[in-house]
């Protein structure tokens, strides 16, 4: 009897997966930008994105709630940088980025929170961010070529002023944290502007 119930539930679950309104390949194209999803019947997705010299990707699982498509990427959000060392020395706040490709350490955004106010600064050609603030509650960073969820560098408990960070390979991947898609119809899914696709009217069309 228990085996019969198990196989019945398995059959129902398999049938429901097959009936998912989201399956197949969906593409977004605009000017030099192209991106695409491949949604499989087993609830997994693959994603690619290409814009100029920047290529990104993602894999993970998806599920549908009503007319909302939710993605859970294999990438852990907020971990695009690794803190190598830190110290309390120096005036203001300094962040130094390290990577073999010097081009990738330029123009990384530093976000500094002070009593609810936001201050920003970008890394220079040598990969250094400096801002003259006497104190700071928290610091986050975000790569501008590979934007994703912010990475925390300093919280309120830390009294350090100088930080050295390395860039992780996960930068090229997309976490999709906080990005949900609306199922417009059986051939179109859409999302609002977000941290890596900032344009209006983002629609992926099934092909």
C-alpha positions in Angstrom: 0.0 0.0 0.0 2.8 2.4 0.9 4.6 1.7 -2.3 1.4 2.4 -4.3 1.0 5.7 -2.6 4.7 6.6 -3.2 4.5 5.8 -7.0 1.1 7.7 -7.2 2.7 10.8 -5.7 5.7 10.5 -7.9 3.5 10.3 -11.0 1.5 13.3 -9.9 4.7 15.3 -9.2 6.1 14.3 -12.6 2.9 15.3 -14.3 2.8 18.7 -12.6 6.4 19.4 -13.7 5.5 18.5 -17.3 2.6 20.9 -17.1 4.8 23.8 -16.0 4.0 26.9 -18.3 7.7 27.6 -18.4 9.8 25.3 -20.6 12.2 25.8 -23.5 14.3 28.7 -24.6 13.6 32.3 -24.1 15.6 35.2 -25.5 16.1 38.9 -25.0 17.9 41.0 -27.7 18.5 44.8 -27.8 21.3 46.4 -29.7 24.5 44.7 -28.7 22.9 42.9 -25.8 21.7 39.3 -26.0 20.6 37.1 -23.1 18.7 33.8 -22.9 17.2 31.2 -20.7 16.8 27.4 -21.2 14.2 26.1 -18.8 14.0 22.3 -18.6 11.2 20.0 -17.5 13.0 19.0 -14.3 12.9 22.5 -12.9 16.4 23.6 -13.8 17.5 26.6 -15.8 20.6 27.7 -17.7 21.2 31.4 -18.4 23.7 33.4 -20.6 24.2 37.1 -21.1 26.5 38.9 -23.5 27.0 42.7 -23.8 30.1 44.0 -25.5 33.1 42.4 -23.9 31.1 41.2 -20.9 29.8 37.6 -20.8 27.9 36.2 -17.9 26.0 33.0 -17.0 24.0 31.2 -14.4 22.6 27.8 -13.5 20.0 26.8 -10.9 16.4 25.8 -10.3 13.1 27.6 -10.9 9.6 27.4 -9.7 6.3 29.1 -10.5 3.9 30.8 -8.0 0.8 32.0 -9.8 2.0 34.3 -12.6 5.5 34.8 -11.0 8.6 32.9 -12.0 11.2 32.6 -9.3 14.8 31.7 -9.9 17.3 30.2 -7.4 20.8 30.4 -8.8 23.6 28.1 -7.8 25.7 31.3 -7.1 25.7 32.5 -3.5 24.8 36.2 -3.5 26.9 38.9 -1.9 30.2 37.0 -2.2 31.9 38.4 -5.3 34.9 39.6 -3.3 37.2 38.0 -0.7 38.6 40.1 2.2 42.3 39.4 2.3 43.3 41.6 5.2 42.2 44.7 7.1 43.6 47.2 9.6 42.6 50.2 11.7 45.4 52.4 10.3 45.0 55.4 8.1 42.7 58.4 7.8 39.3 58.1 6.1 38.6 54.7 4.5 40.6 52.9 1.8 39.8 49.8 -0.2 42.4 48.2 -2.4 41.4 45.6 -5.0 43.7 42.9 -6.3 43.4 40.9 -9.5 45.9 39.7 -12.2 43.9 41.6 -14.9 44.4 45.3 -13.9 41.5 46.4 -16.1 39.1 44.6 -13.8 40.1 46.6 -10.7 39.0 49.9 -12.2 35.7 51.7 -11.5 34.6 49.3 -8.7 31.9 51.1 -6.7 32.3 51.6 -2.9 29.2 52.4 -1.0 29.7 54.0 2.5 26.8 54.3 4.9 27.0 57.0 7.6 24.0 57.6 9.9 21.6 56.6 7.2 23.3 58.7 4.5 25.0 57.1 1.5 28.4 58.2 0.2 30.0 56.6 -2.9 33.4 56.5 -4.5 35.0 54.5 -7.3 38.3 52.7 -7.6 41.0 54.4 -9.7 43.3 52.9 -12.3 45.3 51.2 -9.6 42.3 49.6 -8.0 42.1 51.8 -5.0 39.0 53.5 -3.5 39.5 56.2 -0.9 37.0 58.5 0.8 37.7 61.1 3.5 35.1 60.2 6.2 35.9 60.4 9.9 33.6 57.4 10.6 31.5 55.0 8.7 28.8 52.5 9.8 29.1 50.0 6.9 30.8 49.5 3.6 29.7 47.6 0.6 31.2 47.1 -2.9 29.9 46.2 -6.3 31.7 45.6 -9.6 30.3 47.8 -12.4 31.1 45.4 -15.2 29.6 42.5 -13.4 27.0 44.0 -11.0 25.2 41.8 -8.6 24.0 41.9 -5.0 26.4 44.1 -2.9 29.2 42.5 -1.0 29.6 43.6 2.6 33.1 44.7 3.6 32.6 46.4 6.9 29.7 46.5 9.4 29.1 48.6 12.6 31.2 46.3 14.8 34.4 46.9 12.8 36.7 49.8 13.6 39.0 49.1 10.6 39.7 51.8 8.0 41.9 49.9 5.5 40.8 46.8 3.5 42.3 44.7 0.8 40.0 42.6 -1.4 40.4 40.1 -4.2 37.9 39.5 -7.0 36.2 36.1 -7.1 35.4 34.0 -10.2 31.8 34.2 -9.2 31.7 37.8 -10.6 30.9 36.5 -14.0 27.8 34.6 -12.7 24.4 36.1 -11.9 22.7 35.3 -8.5 19.2 36.6 -9.5 18.7 37.4 -5.9 15.7 39.7 -5.6 14.8 39.4 -9.3 11.5 37.8 -10.1 9.9 37.4 -13.5 6.3 37.8 -14.5 4.7 35.3 -16.8 3.0 37.6 -19.3 1.7 34.7 -21.5 2.8 31.3 -22.7 5.6 32.9 -24.8 6.8 35.9 -22.8 8.3 36.5 -19.4 9.3 39.9 -18.1 11.1 41.6 -15.2 11.6 45.2 -14.0 14.9 47.0 -14.3 17.5 45.5 -11.9 21.1 45.6 -10.9 22.5 44.0 -14.1 19.8 44.9 -16.7 18.8 48.5 -16.0 16.7 49.2 -19.1 12.9 49.4 -19.3 10.7 46.7 -20.8 12.8 43.6 -20.3 11.0 40.8 -22.1 12.3 37.3 -22.9 10.4 35.7 -25.7 10.1 32.0 -26.3 11.6 30.6 -29.5 
